[in-house]
Amino acid sequence: MRRIEESREILYVIRAVDVMMSSGVGLEAAMHTIGRGGYGVISEDFASVLERLQSGKSPGLEKELKKLMTTCETDGYRRLLNTLYNNLTQNTDIIETLKKLGGRMEEERSEAVKEYIEGLGGLPETMLSVGMLSPILIAVLALAPQIVPKDLQGMLGLSGLIPILPVITVGGLGVTVLLMAFIGRKAHTTDPGL
């Protein structure tokens, strides 16, 4: 769950920190703004770091960022933390680095969406076909014994099916609903979580 939330929010965090720092806001103030909420687990992480810093229970922002790098689960978040750490220890051009990092993350996100769309392929058409054709075919099969004349029913062996037709119809429709649920589940589980 944390991984999905990190990957969903990281691009927005990068862009927000970039905008704040480009407008002259310091790193700790930017982290404080992110920590106030709206960015899921990243907000929680930043808020807990700043809380430890303010209470005096922290060895310093550099060490806190290093510690966060070990707990984060996505590469994008790790890159952001590494960028912030490098800015603190080596005084790098953080704004330019954040712009590049944001551009890279945006490309990765676009690629993930593209792969998701390609992976779905004919899934919507399959779901539509099953959802529309299956009930029609089941209805035709249910009506077949009633359409066929009585003397042909005996020859075709349909006379014994008439009492169980409602069970077959309901069962067929139930199987159709289950099949559609499995198809929908496949689409949902391959969702890139953006």
C-alpha positions in Angstrom: 0.0 0.0 0.0 2.8 2.4 0.9 4.5 1.7 -2.5 1.4 2.6 -4.4 0.8 5.8 -2.4 4.4 6.9 -2.8 4.4 6.4 -6.6 1.0 8.2 -6.8 2.1 11.3 -4.9 5.8 11.6 -5.7 5.5 13.7 -8.9 3.2 16.2 -7.1 5.7 16.5 -4.2 8.6 17.1 -6.6 6.7 19.7 -8.5 5.5 21.4 -5.2 9.0 21.5 -3.7 10.3 22.8 -7.0 7.8 25.6 -7.2 8.3 26.6 -3.5 12.1 26.6 -3.7 12.1 28.4 -7.0 10.1 31.2 -5.3 12.6 31.5 -2.5 11.2 29.2 0.2 13.9 27.3 2.1 14.1 23.5 2.2 12.8 23.1 5.8 9.8 25.4 5.0 9.1 23.4 1.9 9.2 20.2 3.8 7.0 21.8 6.5 4.4 22.7 3.8 4.5 19.1 2.3 4.3 17.7 5.8 1.1 19.6 6.6 -0.8 17.1 4.4 -2.2 16.3 1.0 0.6 14.0 -0.1 -0.2 10.8 1.7 2.7 8.9 3.3 5.2 11.4 2.1 3.4 14.1 4.1 3.5 11.8 7.1 7.2 11.1 6.7 8.1 14.8 6.4 5.9 15.7 9.3 7.5 13.1 11.6 11.0 14.3 10.5 10.2 17.9 11.3 8.5 16.9 14.6 11.7 15.1 15.7 13.8 18.0 14.6 11.7 20.5 16.6 11.6 18.4 19.7 15.4 18.0 19.7 15.2 14.2 19.4 16.9 14.1 16.0 20.6 14.0 15.0 19.9 16.5 12.2 18.1 16.9 8.9 20.8 15.1 7.0 20.6 12.0 9.1 16.8 12.1 9.0 16.8 12.2 5.2 19.3 9.3 5.1 17.0 7.3 7.4 14.0 8.1 5.2 16.0 6.8 2.2 16.1 3.4 3.8 12.4 3.2 4.5 11.0 4.5 1.2 9.9 1.9 -1.3 9.9 3.7 -4.6 12.9 4.9 -6.7 11.3 8.3 -7.3 10.9 9.0 -3.6 14.5 7.8 -3.0 15.8 10.1 -5.7 13.9 13.0 -4.2 15.4 12.3 -0.8 18.8 11.9 -2.3 18.5 15.2 -4.1 17.5 16.9 -0.8 20.3 15.2 1.0 22.9 16.3 -1.6 21.6 19.8 -1.5 22.2 19.9 2.3 25.7 18.3 2.2 27.1 19.6 -1.1 25.1 22.7 -1.8 24.0 21.6 -5.3 21.6 23.4 -7.6 18.5 21.8 -6.2 16.0 23.7 -8.4 17.6 22.5 -11.6 17.9 19.0 -10.2 14.2 19.0 -9.1 13.1 20.1 -12.6 15.1 17.3 -14.2 13.8 14.8 -11.7 10.2 15.9 -12.2 10.6 15.6 -16.0 12.1 12.1 -15.6 9.2 11.0 -13.2 6.7 12.4 -15.6 8.2 10.4 -18.5 8.1 7.2 -16.3 4.5 7.9 -15.4 3.5 8.5 -19.0 5.3 5.2 -20.0 3.4 3.3 -17.3 0.1 4.6 -18.5 1.0 3.7 -22.1 1.9 0.2 -21.0 -1.3 -0.1 -19.0 -3.4 0.9 -22.0 -1.5 -1.5 -24.3 -1.8 -4.3 -21.7 -5.6 -3.9 -21.6 -5.7 -4.6 -25.3 -9.0 -6.1 -26.2 -10.2 -6.4 -22.6 -13.1 -3.8 -22.9 -14.3 -5.5 -26.1 -14.1 -8.9 -24.5 -16.1 -7.7 -21.5 -18.7 -6.1 -23.7 -19.0 -9.2 -25.9 -19.4 -11.5 -22.9 -21.8 -9.1 -21.2 -24.1 -8.7 -24.2 -23.9 -12.0 -26.1 -24.0 -14.5 -23.3 -27.4 -13.5 -22.0 -28.8 -13.5 -25.6 -27.4 -17.0 -26.2 -28.7 -18.3 -22.9 -32.2 -16.9 -23.7 -32.2 -18.5 -27.1 -31.1 -21.9 -25.5 -33.9 -21.5 -22.9 -36.5 -20.9 -25.6 -35.3 -23.7 -27.9 -37.3 -26.5 -26.1 -40.5 -24.5 -26.3 -40.1 -23.6 -29.9 -39.4 -27.2 -31.1 -42.6 -29.2 -31.7 -43.4 -31.9 -29.1 -42.8 -34.9 -31.4 -39.3 -33.6 -32.2 -38.5 -32.9 -28.5 -38.6 -36.6 -27.8 -36.4 -37.4 -30.7 -33.9 -34.7 -29.8 -34.0 -35.5 -26.1 -35.3 -32.1 -25.1 -38.4 -33.2 -23.2 -36.3 -33.9 -20.0 -34.7 -30.5 -20.1 -37.9 -28.4 -19.8 -38.2 -28.6 -16.0 -34.5 -27.6 -15.4 -34.4 -24.7 -17.9 -34.8 -22.0 -15.2 -31.8 -23.5 -13.3 -29.7 -23.6 -16.5 -30.7 -20.0 -17.4 -29.9 -18.6 -13.9 -26.7 -20.6 -13.7 -25.6 -19.4 -17.1 -26.3 -15.8 -16.2 -24.4 -16.3 -12.9 -21.4 -17.7 -14.8 -21.6 -14.6 -17.1 -21.5 -12.2 -14.2 -18.6 -14.1 -12.7 -16.7 -14.1 -16.0 -17.3 -10.3 -16.3 -16.1 -9.9 -12.7 -12.9 -11.8 -13.4 -12.3 -9.7 -16.6 -12.9 -6.5 -14.6 -10.6 -7.7 -11.8 -7.8 -8.3 -14.3 -8.1 -4.7 -15.5 -8.1 -3.4 -12.0 -5.1 -5.4 -10.8 -3.0 -4.2 -13.7 -3.8 -0.6 -13.0 -0.5 1.4 -12.6 -2.0 3.2 -9.6 -1.6 6.7 -10.9 
